[in-house]
Amino acid sequence: MQALAERLDAAVGGAVIAQVEMLGFSGLKTVVPPDQGLEGEELIGVGRRGKYLVLSLSSSRRVLVHLSQAGRLDIEVPPKHTKPRGAVVRFVLGNGTGVLVREHGHERKAGWWVLAAGDEGPLDGLGPEPQEKAFEDLLRTSQDTRHLHTLLRDQRFVAGIGRGYADDALNRAGLSPFSALNSLSQSDRTRLVAEVRSVLSEAIASERQRTGGLSEPKLGTAFAVHNRVGQPCPVCGEPLLRVSYESHEVVYCKRCQTKGRLLADRRLSRLLK
Ligand SMILES: [Zn+2]
């Protein structure tokens, strides 16, 4: 998301919004009065907060875009006039660039918000960014009893980490996804902070290198552990294992992360009953 925000900022930062084409019915999550459209506003810059792209406008309003799992964002030069399947919205900029938000599939729809000055909208209550000192302080001191994998994915605890980064960071830190945070030693906590940060900064570095489509799901191939059950653990080479849920799985190495213990695969054990 960070690399995506940077690319978008380079493409449209400073441009004036010429037109907003609403292409999908469900994408806009806020009500924008018709006399307060976005046309004519300067798009000052594009940043990121958690998993949201934040487009800052000259009137101090902000536009948020959340791509979810199946969303993608295309930069069009010049802007197209098509309405592709799954299209949500197209921003046409005065600099001859179009930004199209679209989505595949039916679950986890991409959405966008127009926030008045000072309105935090869905950004309200997001936890600290992993690179902030507040995250380090939190991980060093929190007595939260939840599992590490659950905590890292909780956007109110820490913002911007999904399943993929959680799997990868826990593998590198040698910690079980199902350890409770309050059970960790100080050195475990320190290592976890460091590995979360290194996994994220490496991902940003590699995304900055990549050209082509701006699709978040494409990141899937960039993970070292996530989605790689059966493949060798990047640390020790043992085949990676998983715990399956209805809609996702947690991937881990039993040698590196669970002291050789096999975690119950709930879906599998239910099938066997
Ligand atoms: Zn391993």
Residues whose N, C-alpha, C, O or C-beta is under 5 A from the ligand:
A	BS01	ZN	C233 V235 C236 G237 E238 C253 R255 C256
